[in-house]
């Protein structure tokens, strides 16, 4: 069990943390991301970020938590500074 696995957001099972690159902004606040292994993932901005203004553009690097149930879905936690 790694340090990332011990963080529980209070909502059941947690997925793993990975970095991705924003490829495209989609309707309904969804984003198409590409992981390091070139896997395409759909993700939305985290609930905690709903009150903060987080503008994401294609090419931005972000940290996401993949869903433990579907490895093609995720939640954007934060933008990674270059």
VOBA-1610 file (N, C-alpha, C; in pm, whole numbers, padded with zeros to 5 digits, always signed):
BEGIN
Unk+00084-00117+00000Unk+00000+00000+00000Unk+00089+00123+00000Unk+00081+00205-00106Unk+00164+00324-00118Unk+00102+00444-00049Unk+00174+00554-00049Unk+00125+00676+00015Unk+00000+00727-00055Unk-00010+00708-00187Unk-00127+00755-00261Unk-00251+00675-00226Unk-00232+00546-00196Unk-00345+00460-00167Unk-00408+00489-00031Unk-00332+00547+00061Unk-00384+00573+00194Unk-00476+00693+00199Unk-00474+00776+00094Unk-00560+00894+00091Unk-00698+00851+00047Unk-00795+00866+00136Unk-00932+00830+00104Unk-01016+00955+00111Unk-01083+00990+00004Unk-01162+01112-00001Unk-01296+01095+00066Unk-01315+00987+00139Unk-01439+00968+00210Unk-01552+00915+00122Unk-01520+00862+00007Unk-01624+00815-00085Unk-01595+00676-00137Unk-01560+00585-00054Unk-01538+00448-00100Unk-01398+00427-00153Unk-01387+00339-00253Unk-01258+00300-00308Unk-01193+00416-00384Unk-01061+00416-00385Unk-00987+00521-00456Unk-00906+00459-00567Unk-00884+00536-00673Unk-00802+00491-00784Unk-00660+00542-00768Unk-00577+00520-00869Unk-00439+00563-00857Unk-00419+00702-00916Unk-00320+00773-00864Unk-00287+00907-00911Unk-00190+00896-01029Unk-00220+00970-01136Unk-00132+00973-01252Unk-00132+01114-01310Unk-00032+01142-01392Unk-00027+01270-01462Unk-00072+01248-01606Unk-00137+01350-01661Unk-00188+01342-01798Unk-00176+01478-01864Unk-00197+01480-01995Unk-00195+01603-02073Unk-00334+01626-02131Unk-00384+01748-02118Unk-00515+01783-02172Unk-00506+01786-02325Unk-00591+01712-02391Unk-00595+01709-02537Unk-00707+01794-02592Unk-00826+01787-02525Unk-00943+01852-02581Unk-01043+01882-02469Unk-01110+01997-02480Unk-01218+02030-02388Unk-01349+01989-02453Unk-01432+01916-02379Unk-01558+01865-02429Unk-01674+01933-02356Unk-01796+01921-02407Unk-01911+01978-02338Unk-01929+01918-02199Unk-02004+01988-02115Unk-02035+01944-01978Unk-01912+01932-01890Unk-01814+02020-01909Unk-01695+02026-01825Unk-01614+01896-01825Unk-01618+01823-01934Unk-01536+01704-01950Unk-01412+01739-02030Unk-01305+01665-02006Unk-01180+01685-02078Unk-01130+01551-02127Unk-01075+01549-02249Unk-01009+01430-02301Unk-00861+01446-02271Unk-00806+01348-02200Unk-00667+01352-02156Unk-00590+01235-02215Unk-00459+01253-02225Unk-00371+01145-02269Unk-00270+01116-02159Unk-00261+00991-02119Unk-00164+00949-02018Unk-00029+00926-02083Unk+00072+00899-02002Unk+00208+00878-02052Unk+00216+00759-02147Unk+00132+00657-02125Unk+00133+00538-02211Unk+00038+00553-02331Unk-00002+00678-02360Unk-00088+00715-02472Unk-00231+00665-02462Unk-00275+00631-02341Unk-00413+00592-02318Unk-00500+00717-02312Unk-00614+00715-02378Unk-00708+00826-02374Unk-00802+00808-02255Unk-00825+00917-02180Unk-00908+00914-02060Unk-01004+01032-02064Unk-01127+01013-02018Unk-01221+01123-02000Unk-01220+01160-01852Unk-01214+01289-01822Unk-01208+01332-01682Unk-01285+01462-01664Unk-01331+01483-01542Unk-01396+01608-01505Unk-01320+01670-01389Unk-01344+01797-01363Unk-01274+01867-01256Unk-01332+01821-01123Unk-01247+01802-01024Unk-01285+01755-00892Unk-01390+01844-00829Unk-01475+01786-00745Unk-01578+01862-00673Unk-01518+01972-00587Unk-01402+01943-00528Unk-01338+02042-00442Unk-01293+02162-00522Unk-01267+02144-00652Unk-01223+02253-00738Unk-01342+02332-00792Unk-01464+02291-00762Unk-01581+02358-00816Unk-01590+02503-00773Unk-01540+02537-00656Unk-01545+02674-00607Unk-01425+02756-00653Unk-01318+02688-00689Unk-01200+02758-00740Unk-01211+02770-00891Unk-01144+02868-00947Unk-01146+02886-01091Unk-01025+02816-01149Unk-01048+02709-01220Unk-00941+02630-01279Unk-00961+02628-01430Unk-00882+02706-01501Unk-00893+02710-01647Unk-00790+02614-01704Unk-00837+02521-01784Unk-00749+02423-01847Unk-00753+02441-01998Unk-00638+02438-02059Unk-00625+02451-02203Unk-00553+02329-02258Unk-00572+02299-02387Unk-00498+02187-02447Unk-00347+02206-02428Unk-00281+02099-02388Unk-00137+02104-02364Unk-00102+02115-02217Unk-00197+02152-02131Unk-00171+02161-01987Unk-00150+02022-01929Unk-00059+02013-01832Unk-00037+01888-01759Unk-00117+01894-01631Unk-00187+01785-01601Unk-00273+01779-01482Unk-00248+01649-01407Unk-00283+01650-01280Unk-00278+01530-01197Unk-00421+01481-01185Unk-00443+01353-01213Unk-00577+01297-01205Unk-00577+01172-01119Unk-00694+01142-01067Unk-00715+01017-00995Unk-00807+00932-01082Unk-00757+00818-01128Unk-00836+00729-01211Unk-00942+00659-01127Unk-01055+00633-01188Unk-01162+00562-01120Unk-01118+00417-01094Unk-01148+00364-00976Unk-01113+00225-00949Unk-01203+00127-01026Unk-01313+00177-01081Unk-01409+00092-01150Unk-01394+00095-01301Unk-01345+00208-01356Unk-01330+00223-01500Unk-01201+00299-01524Unk-01101+00234-01582Unk-00971+00298-01600Unk-00968+00398-01715Unk-01082+00423-01779Unk-01091+00524-01884Unk-01159+00652-01835Unk-01189+00659-01705Unk-01252+00775-01645Unk-01168+00824-01529Unk-01176+00955-01501Unk-01098+01009-01391Unk-01149+01143-01343Unk-01083+01194-01240Unk-01116+01323-01180Unk-00989+01407-01176Unk-00996+01528-01232Unk-00880+01617-01232Unk-00866+01680-01095Unk-00750+01663-01034Unk-00726+01716-00901Unk-00660+01854-00905Unk-00560+01868-00991Unk-00489+01996-00997Unk-00407+02004-01125Unk-00366+02125-01159Unk-00276+02144-01272Unk-00133+02133-01221Unk-00047+02071-01300Unk+00094+02055-01264Unk+00171+02168-01330Unk+00245+02241-01251Unk+00325+02352-01304Unk+00439+02300-01388Unk+00472+02373-01492Unk+00580+02332-01584Unk+00716+02363-01527
//
